[in-house]
Amino acid sequence: MKSKLIFLDGLRGAAAFIVVLAHFFQVFLPSVFEGNGQISHFSFELPASKTPFNLLFNGNFSVCLFFVLSGYVLSYRFFRSKDNAIIYSSAARRYFRLAVPAFASVLLAYLVILVGAGWFGEVSAVTKSSMHDPYTIMPSVWTLLKEGLYHNFFTYGSQFNPVLWTMTYELFGSFLIFAFLLLFGHFKIRFIIYPIIMYYFLDSYYLAFILGLLLSDLHNSNEKNRLQFIKRPWINVMLMVVGLYVGSFPYVNWVGTIYEPLVWNQPTFSFFIFYHVIGAFFIMTAVLNSSGMQTLFASKPFAFLGKISFSLYLVHFTVICTLSSFMFLKLSPYLSYGFNLMITVLVSLIVIFGLAHLMNRYVDQPTIDFLSKHSARIFDRDPNRKANKGQQVGG
């Protein structure tokens, strides 16, 4: 499985890197998220926020791509074999596979609070970012444990590490997939159930998991690739263009932009979530049908990003709110805003990648190996089959 899906790891790695860039923008160039010209530092910020250029920092679109990838990867082996033991094994591991690395990131943030190394509150006065400061309260150890092991996964909590708001979606979305496969995965009626569930979750992040599941079904079920029917270069180009267009649906007001035709009169509907999910679905479909894009995302740089993607996602925010914020403050009296930001980002990225590598090597990968080894003993019906060790955020 790993060799076949390495390009999906690369795609996930690219998405994780965009999330990292998104939080640099949110801290240091906040007008691209808030649409407030009074807090702009450069002339490009407001125009970029309302055009497809926002794909460079559209973290929400990248998160939706994570969720589509999860739907695909978590169901891949089942559709290839129709073996329920795969579902039981994945379900038994899922919480621990997410929780151990995530808790390590919560512990890192807790240590930052203990030593008073959080500098976001001070840097926000310079950058004008209105993002919530996660390091203003000294929590108890009991609060740390509740947040890191319970609230992050069951109540959408993210007190210590704000990026962990996705963990509840990842956990619940995973079990939504497992339940669907157990109930309908062996029966053709599932193709009637798909649209019903899609409609129910139409403007929810859970739609992304169902769409990823559907893609996996079409691409892998019974060793047949039903996506082959739309495998045409012009269709792939169309999918990419439309996917990038709707996937760049802006954070700020869309009135008067190229996105206005996408919106209808429905005040309670979340167009922001819906179009990012649909964009991620189109991009994923295009990648599955493009050998060129698969080769690109399987290349060494993207493969490396994919390998550390979960760790990169988990540690970057804490670095930005500590080291990056501290550096920017100390350099501000001596450098222009732009030059200061460039140096801060470059140095911070070196630290972020180094820390992500260590997290992957000593926390994330050992967790995967441990869970794979012990679940294989219980659930793997073929003792000669090696457990898959290549799953990242979506696996």
C-alpha positions as CSV (number, residue, x, y, z in Angstrom):
1,M,0.0,0.0,0.0
2,K,2.7,2.4,0.9
3,S,4.4,2.4,-2.5
4,K,1.1,2.8,-4.3
5,L,0.0,5.7,-2.1
6,I,3.2,7.6,-1.6
7,F,1.9,10.4,-3.9
8,L,-1.0,10.9,-1.5
9,D,1.5,11.4,1.3
10,G,3.2,14.0,-0.8
11,L,-0.1,15.7,-1.5
12,R,-0.8,15.7,2.2
13,G,2.6,17.1,2.9
14,A,2.0,20.0,0.5
15,A,-1.3,20.7,2.2
16,A,0.4,20.7,5.6
17,F,3.0,23.2,4.4
18,I,0.2,25.5,3.3
19,V,-1.3,25.3,6.8
20,V,2.1,26.4,8.2
21,L,2.2,29.4,5.8
22,A,-1.4,30.2,6.7
23,H,-0.5,30.7,10.3
24,F,2.5,32.9,9.5
25,F,0.0,35.1,7.5
26,Q,-2.5,35.0,10.4
27,V,0.1,36.2,12.9
28,F,2.1,38.7,10.8
29,L,-0.2,39.7,7.9
30,P,-3.6,39.3,9.4
31,S,-5.5,41.5,7.0
32,V,-5.6,38.7,4.5
33,F,-7.9,36.8,6.9
34,E,-9.8,39.8,8.4
35,G,-10.3,41.9,5.3
36,N,-9.4,45.0,7.2
37,G,-7.3,47.5,5.2
38,Q,-6.4,49.5,8.3
39,I,-4.2,46.7,9.6
40,S,-2.5,46.0,6.2
41,H,1.3,46.1,6.1
42,F,1.6,45.7,2.3
43,S,-0.6,46.7,-0.7
44,F,-1.0,43.1,-1.9
45,E,-2.8,41.8,1.2
46,L,-6.4,42.8,0.5
47,P,-6.3,41.9,-3.2
48,A,-4.7,38.5,-2.4
49,S,-7.4,37.7,0.2
50,K,-10.2,37.8,-2.4
51,T,-8.5,36.1,-5.4
52,P,-7.1,32.6,-6.1
53,F,-3.8,33.8,-4.7
54,N,-5.2,33.0,-1.3
55,L,-4.5,29.3,-2.0
56,L,-0.9,30.1,-0.8
57,F,-2.3,30.7,2.7
58,N,-5.7,29.1,2.6
59,G,-5.3,26.7,5.6
60,N,-9.0,25.8,5.7
61,F,-8.9,24.5,2.1
62,S,-5.8,22.4,3.0
63,V,-7.6,21.0,6.1
64,C,-10.5,19.9,3.8
65,L,-7.9,18.2,1.6
66,F,-6.7,16.4,4.8
67,F,-10.2,15.1,5.4
68,V,-10.8,13.9,1.8
69,L,-7.5,12.1,2.0
70,S,-8.5,10.5,5.3
71,G,-11.7,9.2,3.7
72,Y,-9.8,7.7,0.8
73,V,-6.8,6.2,2.8
74,L,-8.9,4.8,5.7
75,S,-11.1,2.8,3.3
76,Y,-8.4,1.9,0.6
77,R,-7.5,-1.6,2.0
78,F,-11.1,-2.5,2.7
79,F,-12.2,-1.8,-0.9
80,R,-9.3,-3.8,-2.1
81,S,-10.1,-6.9,0.0
82,K,-13.6,-6.4,1.5
83,D,-12.1,-7.8,4.7
84,N,-13.9,-6.5,7.8
85,A,-10.9,-7.3,10.0
86,I,-9.2,-4.2,8.4
87,I,-12.0,-2.0,9.7
88,Y,-11.8,-3.5,13.2
89,S,-8.0,-3.0,13.2
90,S,-8.2,0.6,12.0
91,A,-10.9,1.4,14.5
92,A,-9.0,-0.1,17.4
93,R,-5.9,2.0,16.6
94,R,-7.5,5.3,15.5
95,Y,-7.8,7.2,18.7
96,F,-4.3,6.3,19.9
97,R,-2.8,6.9,16.5
98,L,-4.1,10.5,16.7
99,A,-3.9,11.1,20.4
100,V,-0.3,10.2,21.2
101,P,1.4,12.7,18.8
102,A,-1.3,15.3,19.5
103,F,-0.9,15.0,23.2
104,A,2.9,15.5,22.7
105,S,2.1,18.8,21.0
106,V,-0.2,19.8,23.8
107,L,2.6,19.0,26.3
108,L,5.0,21.2,24.3
109,A,2.5,24.1,24.5
110,Y,2.1,23.5,28.2
111,L,5.8,23.7,28.7
112,V,5.8,27.0,26.8
113,I,3.3,28.4,29.2
114,L,5.2,27.1,32.3
115,V,8.4,28.9,31.2
116,G,6.7,32.0,29.9
117,A,8.0,31.6,26.4
118,G,4.8,32.6,24.6
119,W,5.3,35.9,22.8
120,F,2.2,36.2,20.6
121,G,0.5,38.7,22.9
122,E,3.4,41.1,22.6
123,V,3.9,40.6,18.8
124,S,0.2,41.0,18.0
125,A,0.4,44.6,19.2
126,V,2.9,45.2,16.3
127,T,1.3,43.0,13.7
128,K,-2.3,43.9,14.6
129,S,-3.4,40.2,14.6
130,S,-6.6,39.6,16.5
131,M,-6.0,35.9,16.8
132,H,-6.7,34.4,20.3
133,D,-3.6,34.1,22.4
134,P,-3.4,30.5,23.7
135,Y,-0.8,31.2,26.4
136,T,-2.6,33.7,28.7
137,I,-3.8,31.2,31.4
138,M,-1.7,28.9,33.6
139,P,-3.6,25.6,33.5
140,S,-3.4,22.8,36.0
141,V,-2.0,19.4,35.1
142,W,-5.6,18.0,35.3
143,T,-6.7,20.6,32.7
144,L,-3.8,19.6,30.5
145,L,-4.8,15.9,30.6
146,K,-8.5,16.6,30.0
147,E,-7.7,18.9,27.1
148,G,-5.1,16.7,25.5
149,L,-6.8,13.4,25.9
150,Y,-10.5,14.2,25.9
151,H,-11.6,17.7,24.7
152,N,-9.3,17.7,21.6
153,F,-11.0,14.5,20.4
154,F,-14.6,14.6,21.6
155,T,-15.6,18.3,22.0
156,Y,-13.6,20.1,19.2
157,G,-11.4,21.6,21.9
158,S,-8.1,23.3,21.1
159,Q,-7.1,25.3,24.2
160,F,-3.3,24.7,24.1
161,N,-2.7,24.1,20.4
162,P,-5.4,25.7,18.3
163,V,-4.7,23.5,15.2
164,L,-6.1,20.6,17.2
165,W,-9.6,21.7,16.4
166,T,-9.4,19.2,13.5
167,M,-8.8,16.2,15.8
168,T,-12.5,15.7,16.7
169,Y,-13.4,15.8,13.0
170,E,-10.6,13.4,12.3
171,L,-11.8,11.0,15.0
172,F,-15.6,11.2,14.4
173,G,-15.0,11.3,10.6
174,S,-12.9,8.1,10.8
175,F,-15.6,6.3,12.7
176,L,-18.3,7.6,10.3
177,I,-16.2,5.8,7.6
178,F,-15.8,2.6,9.6
179,A,-19.6,2.5,10.4
180,F,-20.5,3.0,6.7
181,L,-18.1,0.3,5.5
182,L,-19.4,-2.2,8.1
183,L,-23.1,-1.4,7.3
184,F,-23.0,-0.9,3.6
185,G,-19.5,-1.7,2.3
186,H,-20.4,-5.1,0.9
187,F,-23.6,-4.1,-0.7
188,K,-24.4,-2.1,-3.9
189,I,-27.1,-0.2,-2.0
190,R,-24.2,1.9,-0.7
191,F,-24.4,3.9,-3.9
192,I,-27.9,5.0,-2.8
193,I,-26.7,5.8,0.7
194,Y,-23.8,8.0,-0.5
195,P,-26.0,10.9,-1.7
196,I,-28.2,10.7,1.3
197,I,-25.3,11.1,3.7
198,M,-23.8,13.8,1.5
199,Y,-27.0,15.8,1.6
200,Y,-27.1,15.5,5.4
201,F,-23.5,16.7,5.8
202,L,-23.7,19.2,2.8
203,D,-22.0,22.1,4.5
204,S,-20.1,20.2,7.1
205,Y,-16.5,19.1,7.2
206,Y,-17.8,15.5,7.4
207,L,-18.8,15.8,3.8
208,A,-15.1,15.7,3.0
209,F,-14.7,12.2,4.6
210,I,-17.7,10.9,2.6
211,L,-16.4,12.3,-0.7
212,G,-13.0,10.7,0.0
213,L,-14.7,7.4,0.8
214,L,-16.6,7.6,-2.4
215,L,-13.4,8.3,-4.4
216,S,-11.8,5.2,-2.8
217,D,-14.8,3.1,-3.6
218,L,-14.8,4.2,-7.3
219,H,-11.1,3.9,-7.6
220,N,-10.4,0.6,-5.8
221,S,-13.5,-1.5,-5.3
222,N,-13.0,-5.0,-6.7
223,E,-9.8,-3.9,-8.3
224,K,-11.8,-1.8,-10.7
225,N,-11.0,1.8,-11.4
226,R,-14.4,3.4,-12.2
227,L,-12.7,6.8,-12.4
228,Q,-11.1,5.5,-15.6
229,F,-14.3,6.7,-17.4
230,I,-13.3,10.3,-16.8
231,K,-9.6,9.9,-17.3
232,R,-9.1,12.5,-20.0
233,P,-6.5,15.3,-20.0
234,W,-9.1,18.0,-20.7
235,I,-11.3,16.7,-17.8
236,N,-8.4,16.7,-15.5
237,V,-7.5,20.3,-16.4
238,M,-11.2,21.3,-15.9
239,L,-11.2,19.5,-12.5
240,M,-8.0,21.4,-11.4
241,V,-9.3,24.8,-12.6
242,V,-12.7,24.4,-10.9
243,G,-11.2,22.9,-7.8
244,L,-8.7,25.7,-7.4
245,Y,-11.4,28.3,-8.1
246,V,-13.9,27.1,-5.5
247,G,-11.2,25.9,-3.2
248,S,-9.9,29.5,-3.0
249,F,-13.3,30.8,-1.7
250,P,-12.2,33.7,0.5
251,Y,-12.2,34.0,4.3
252,V,-13.5,37.6,3.9
253,N,-16.5,39.1,2.2
254,W,-17.1,37.6,-1.3
255,V,-19.4,40.5,-2.5
256,G,-18.0,42.1,-5.6
257,T,-15.4,39.3,-6.2
258,I,-15.2,36.5,-8.7
259,Y,-16.8,34.2,-6.1
260,E,-20.1,36.1,-5.8
261,P,-21.8,33.9,-8.4
262,L,-21.2,30.9,-6.2
263,V,-23.4,32.2,-3.4
264,W,-27.2,32.0,-3.2
265,N,-29.6,33.4,-0.6
266,Q,-29.2,30.9,2.2
267,P,-28.1,32.7,5.4
268,T,-27.5,29.5,7.5
269,F,-25.5,27.7,4.8
270,S,-21.7,27.6,5.3
271,F,-20.4,28.4,1.8
272,F,-16.9,28.7,3.2
273,I,-16.8,25.0,4.3
274,F,-18.8,23.7,1.3
275,Y,-16.7,25.1,-1.4
276,H,-13.4,24.2,0.3
277,V,-14.6,20.6,0.6
278,I,-15.8,20.5,-3.0
279,G,-12.5,22.1,-4.2
280,A,-10.5,19.5,-2.3
281,F,-12.7,16.7,-3.8
282,F,-12.0,18.0,-7.4
283,I,-8.3,18.3,-6.8
284,M,-8.1,14.8,-5.3
285,T,-10.0,13.4,-8.2
286,A,-7.6,15.1,-10.7
287,V,-4.6,13.7,-8.9
288,L,-6.0,10.2,-8.9
289,N,-6.4,10.4,-12.6
290,S,-3.1,12.1,-13.5
291,S,0.1,10.1,-13.6
292,G,2.0,13.4,-14.0
293,M,0.7,14.8,-10.7
294,Q,1.3,11.5,-9.0
295,T,4.9,11.5,-10.1
296,L,5.3,15.1,-8.9
297,F,3.8,14.4,-5.4
298,A,5.8,11.1,-5.1
299,S,9.1,13.0,-5.7
300,K,11.6,13.2,-2.8
301,P,10.7,16.8,-1.6
302,F,7.0,16.1,-1.4
303,A,7.6,12.6,0.0
304,F,9.6,14.1,2.8
305,L,6.9,16.6,3.5
306,G,4.4,13.7,3.5
307,K,6.5,11.7,5.9
308,I,6.6,14.5,8.5
309,S,3.2,16.0,7.6
310,F,1.4,15.2,10.9
311,S,4.3,16.3,13.0
312,L,4.7,19.4,10.9
313,Y,1.0,20.2,11.5
314,L,1.2,19.6,15.2
315,V,4.3,21.6,16.1
316,H,4.4,24.6,13.8
317,F,1.8,26.8,15.6
318,T,3.7,26.7,18.9
319,V,7.0,27.7,17.2
320,I,5.3,30.6,15.4
321,C,3.8,31.9,18.7
322,T,7.1,31.5,20.6
323,L,10.4,31.7,18.6
324,S,8.9,33.5,15.5
325,S,7.1,36.1,17.6
326,F,10.2,36.6,19.8
327,M,12.5,37.0,16.8
328,F,10.2,39.5,15.1
329,L,9.9,41.6,18.2
330,K,13.6,41.8,18.8
331,L,14.4,42.6,15.1
332,S,11.6,45.1,14.7
333,P,13.7,48.2,15.8
334,Y,16.4,47.4,13.3
335,L,14.8,46.1,10.2
336,S,11.9,47.0,7.9
337,Y,8.7,45.0,8.4
338,G,9.2,43.0,5.2
339,F,12.8,42.2,5.7
340,N,12.2,41.3,9.3
341,L,9.3,39.0,8.3
342,M,11.5,37.3,5.7
343,I,14.3,36.5,8.1
344,T,11.8,35.4,10.8
345,V,10.0,33.0,8.5
346,L,13.2,31.5,7.1
347,V,14.8,30.8,10.5
348,S,11.5,29.6,11.9
349,L,10.9,27.2,9.1
350,I,14.3,25.6,9.8
351,V,13.3,25.1,13.4
352,I,9.8,23.9,12.5
353,F,11.1,21.3,10.1
354,G,13.8,20.2,12.5
355,L,11.3,19.8,15.4
356,A,8.8,18.1,13.1
357,H,11.5,15.6,12.1
358,L,12.2,14.8,15.7
359,M,8.5,14.5,16.5
360,N,8.1,12.1,13.6
361,R,11.1,10.0,14.5
362,Y,10.6,9.7,18.2
363,V,6.8,10.1,18.7
364,D,4.7,9.7,15.5
365,Q,6.5,6.8,13.7
366,P,7.1,4.8,16.9
367,T,3.3,5.2,17.7
368,I,2.4,3.9,14.2
369,D,4.9,1.0,14.5
370,F,3.7,0.0,17.9
371,L,0.0,0.1,17.0
372,S,0.5,-1.7,13.7
373,K,2.6,-4.5,15.3
374,H,0.0,-5.2,18.1
375,S,-3.1,-4.8,16.0
376,A,-1.7,-7.2,13.4
377,R,-1.4,-9.9,16.0
378,I,-5.1,-9.5,16.8
379,F,-6.8,-8.6,13.5
380,D,-4.6,-9.7,10.6
381,R,-5.9,-13.0,9.3
382,D,-2.8,-13.5,7.1
383,P,0.2,-13.8,9.4
384,N,2.5,-13.4,6.4
385,R,1.1,-10.0,5.4
386,K,3.0,-7.0,6.8
387,A,1.1,-4.4,8.6
388,N,1.0,-1.1,6.8
389,K,3.4,1.4,8.4
390,G,3.0,4.3,6.0
391,Q,-0.1,6.1,7.4
392,Q,0.1,9.7,8.3
393,V,-2.6,12.2,9.3
394,G,-5.2,10.5,7.1
395,G,-4.1,7.0,7.8
